[in-house]
Amino acid sequence: MFIRRSFLAALALCLISCSSHTIVQQLDDVETLMHTRPDSALSAIKAIDTLSVHRKSLKARYSLLYSMALDKNYIDTTNVAIVKTAVDYYSIHGSADEKLKSYYYLGRIQENRGDIKAAAISFSLGEKEIPEVTDIQMAGLLYMAFADIYNNSRNFEKEEEYVRKGIDAFDQAGDERHINLSGGRLAIVLFSKNEWDKADSLFQTGIKTAKMDTVATSVYLSNYARMKVLQPNPDPEGAIALLSKLSRDYNCQMSVMDYAVYAYALALNGDCKTARQIVTKLLELSDNETRQIYYLFAKIEQQCGDYSKALEYTNESYRADTESFYHLLEQSVPQSLQDYYEKAAADAEMNGKIILLRTLVISIFCIIILLLYFLYAKIKRDRQQLEMDQLLRVAEESNRLLQETNLDLASQNNEIEKTLESLRKEYVFMYKEKFAAIGELCNAFLLSQNRVDKKDFIVRRVENLISYVSDNEKLHAKFESQINHDLNDIVKHLKEDLGDLSRKDSRFICYCIVGFNPEMIGTILGLSLSNVYTKKSRLKERIRGLDSPYKEDYLRML
């Protein structure tokens, strides 16, 4: 079962990995098509199965590319959720470029929703990333979008500032297309500021350079025509020509504002009848569509001599402007940004206080833990010291008793040593004739060196000593008896506990008891030194297995 589950898990991971690789390739293809064939990029990203996009990073990239594709195809979506995944992910994990793009497209969608304040905040967050970005063209687009925000709030000074920032960014990026489009955009700003001559020159240049972009050109033609009728020296023929070009050459449907400008141009040329017919048609539209052009209706009636009607339209325009003014106050971009950053600063301050409080609490907790640890360590150290003192007292008492015991043992050992020394002397005394016999043999051997019958001479000497050697057992019995007498019958008890012993084993035990060294025992018994050690070790092992009251005495003596 475990192996099966492991196999299935590995298979699932493999499939997810393969799927992720495919998604990455598809997203790469979408990004490649984005700038050259945005319609194909939109089709390609719509073809991706979103259920197969698993990793957060891929979801964020899909979200961003989808938002870009919609914007590149002039689809003004109002669904913030489309780009929200990218904003949430890249705001934490993204590079400066990824953050800039996600905030830019979020602001564009918020602008489409009419939420100017939210859009301004998003563009402001994106602007903070510009010093670190590598995509300067994207920075230019954000500056232009920010300029639109200021245009909606009638802040023309800031609008001009951001348009010029955008032009500089496009110039730095070498983006000729956007530079060409930006000339007309700056003309609209100067028109709003009543800088007629500068605006006129820029409109002419902008319309020429942007002629390949029908959307931008139509915007420029419309605004240029409006400026033609509103400037101090109106040019109604020029306005009519621009609007005709808009409709004829670019096949663009004229807006409500364009029709109002066209009607005013006709009135300036003296065709009040046609102008009023256009106004009547426009008044049939909804109030929301016409309220921003009442000032042109007032100018038309003033030009045609109906001052009463002109005053009526002027009042309507004033009312619309008043409502627009209050709306602008509500949508004030600088105030919105100020409120946002004040709130952000307050939140940061609060977060700082929370972090400080958390740090303080953690520090106090750590201090308490350390105090408890040191208290525990002190208690433990005191207890160990007390135990150490007790052990020292016990050790001192033990040393005292040991010294007393050692004195007793030393006294006993002296007695035993004296006894063993006496036994060793007894052994030498009993065997002195044997040592003399060995000396005699040596002497006979030396004397025979110059004799012809050397072998016979030595043999006769040996035969004379055999009778003495054959009495060796009697001497050993006497030696053993002396050991038993001096050491409380230790050999006797050992023989009883070990059972029958050979004569050689009996002699070996006696020699060990009296303290002969291994070399001497080997010489006497004709054993090698290793055999002496082995025999003595085996003897001790047998004694350790005995159940005898004399066992410790045996081991101590051996």
Buried (B, 14 or more C-beta within 10 A) or exposed (E): EEEEEEEEEEEEEEEEEEBBEEBBEBBEBBBEBBEEEBEBBBBBBEEBEEEBBEEEBBBBBBBBBBBBBBBBEEEEBEEBEBBBBBBBBBBEEBBBBBBBBBBBBBBBBBBBBEBBBBBBBBBBBBBEBBEEBEBBBBBBBBBBBBBBBBBBBBBBEBBBBBBBBBBBBBBEBEBEBBBBBBBBBBBBBBBBBEBBEBBBEBBBBBBEBBBEBBEBBBBBBBBBBBBBBBBEEBBBEBBBBBBBBBBEEEEBEBBBBBBBBBBBBBBBBEBBEEBBEBBEEBEEEEEEEBBBBBBBBBBBBBBBEBEEBBEBBBEBBEEBBEEBEEEBEEBBBEBBBEEBEEEEEEEEEEEEEEEEEEEEEEEEEEEEEEEEEEEEEEEEEEEEEEEEEEEEEEEEEEEEEEEEEEEEEEEEEEEBEEBBEEBBEBBEEBBEEBEEBEEBBEEBEEEBEEEEEBEEBBEEBEEEBEEBEEEEEEBBEEBBEBBBEBBEBBBBBBBEBBEEBEEEBBBBBBBBBBBBEBEEBBEBBEBEEEBBEEBBEEBEEEBEEBEBEBBEBBEEBB
